[in-house]
Amino acid sequence: ACLFPVAGQNLVLLNAPSWRDAEIDVPGGMFAIHTRDFREPTPDGPVQYVQSMTLDGRPLDRAWLTMDRLHRGGELVVTLGDRPGAWATGSRPPSRPLPVPPASAQVGSTEKDMVVSAHMLP
């Protein structure tokens, strides 16, 4: 979708999604991704740029989340447009690994529970 895990770090990068809506089953519930102004991609079609994002109804001004935040579930809404915007231009992702919280702090999860399923919505 629009989530890109960073190997060896407690971090996921965010970008424009390839689908209108998606849900990921995570230990804390469902992590839903919805879009506004999405157009189905075509081979020669225009690029879609992120104009803004909200996480659980609050503006998100950076292009990353920690994995522990993602695993708590929630709703990410991505607004797209035809031209590059200023979204997340003032915040870079951390350049060193973020600490991973102890397993006991991760919403009752075990390693095998992490992501059980992901699917696109019609």
Residue pairs with C-beta under 8 A, 6 or more apart in sequence:
1 17
1 18
1 19
1 22
1 24
1 33
1 118
2 14
2 15
2 16
2 17
2 18
2 33
2 76
2 78
3 12
3 13
3 14
3 24
3 33
3 70
4 12
4 13
4 14
4 15
5 11
5 12
5 13
5 67
6 12
6 13
6 93
8 97
9 94
9 97
9 98
10 66
10 67
10 68
10 97
10 98
10 99
10 100
10 101
11 64
11 65
11 66
11 67
11 93
11 94
11 97
11 98
12 64
12 65
12 66
12 67
12 70
13 63
13 64
13 93
14 50
14 53
14 60
14 63
14 64
14 65
14 76
14 78
14 88
15 50
15 63
16 47
16 48
16 49
16 50
16 78
16 80
17 33
17 35
17 38
17 78
18 41
19 33
19 35
19 120
19 121
20 34
20 35
20 38
20 40
20 121
21 32
21 33
21 34
21 35
21 120
21 121
22 32
22 33
22 118
22 119
22 120
22 121
23 30
23 31
23 32
23 33
23 118
23 119
23 121
24 30
24 31
24 32
24 33
24 115
24 117
24 118
25 115
25 116
25 117
25 118
26 70
26 71
26 72
26 73
26 114
26 115
27 71
27 106
27 107
27 108
27 109
27 113
27 114
28 71
28 72
28 73
28 107
29 72
29 73
30 73
31 70
31 71
31 73
31 74
31 75
31 76
32 74
32 75
32 76
33 75
33 76
33 77
33 78
34 75
34 76
34 77
34 78
35 77
35 78
35 79
35 80
36 77
36 78
36 79
36 80
37 51
37 79
37 80
37 81
38 48
38 80
39 45
39 46
39 48
39 80
41 48
46 82
48 80
48 81
48 82
49 80
49 81
49 82
49 83
49 84
49 85
50 63
50 78
50 79
50 80
50 85
50 87
50 88
51 79
51 80
51 81
51 85
51 87
52 59
52 78
52 79
52 85
52 87
53 59
53 60
53 76
53 77
53 78
53 79
53 87
53 88
54 60
54 76
54 77
55 65
55 74
55 75
55 76
56 74
56 75
57 75
60 76
61 87
61 88
61 90
61 91
62 88
62 91
62 93
63 87
63 88
63 91
63 93
64 93
64 94
66 98
67 100
68 100
68 101
68 105
68 106
71 106
71 107
71 109
71 114
72 107
103 109
103 110
103 111
